């Protein structure tokens, strides 16, 4: 039972890692877009 829970936790950690990377990527993209808009307005 403990081993089973450990596997689930590890799987969830990997999922969250991937989600975190995805979120960081999206943040970087949105920042680039915002920077472009700011530069175009000047």
C-alpha positions as CSV (number, residue, x, y, z in Angstrom):
1,X,0.0,0.0,0.0
2,X,2.8,2.4,0.9
3,X,4.7,1.5,-2.2
4,X,1.6,2.1,-4.3
5,X,1.1,5.6,-2.8
6,X,4.7,6.4,-3.4
7,X,4.4,5.5,-7.1
8,X,1.3,7.8,-7.4
9,X,3.1,10.6,-5.7
10,X,6.1,10.3,-8.0
11,X,3.8,10.3,-11.1
12,X,2.0,13.4,-9.8
13,X,5.4,15.1,-9.2
14,X,6.4,14.4,-12.8
15,X,3.0,15.7,-14.1
16,X,3.4,18.9,-12.1
17,X,7.0,19.3,-13.4
18,X,5.7,19.1,-17.0
19,X,2.9,21.6,-16.2
20,X,5.4,23.9,-14.6
21,X,7.6,23.9,-17.6
22,X,4.6,24.5,-19.8
23,X,3.5,27.4,-17.6
24,X,7.0,28.9,-17.8
25,X,7.0,28.6,-21.6
26,X,3.6,30.3,-21.8
27,X,4.8,33.1,-19.5
28,X,7.9,33.7,-21.7
29,X,5.7,33.8,-24.8
30,X,3.2,36.2,-23.3
31,X,6.1,38.4,-22.1
32,X,7.6,38.5,-25.6
33,X,4.2,39.5,-27.1
34,X,3.7,42.2,-24.4
35,X,7.2,43.6,-25.0
36,X,6.5,43.7,-28.8
37,X,3.2,45.6,-28.2
38,X,5.0,48.1,-25.9
39,X,7.7,48.7,-28.5
40,X,5.2,49.2,-31.3
41,X,3.4,51.8,-29.3
42,X,6.5,54.0,-28.8
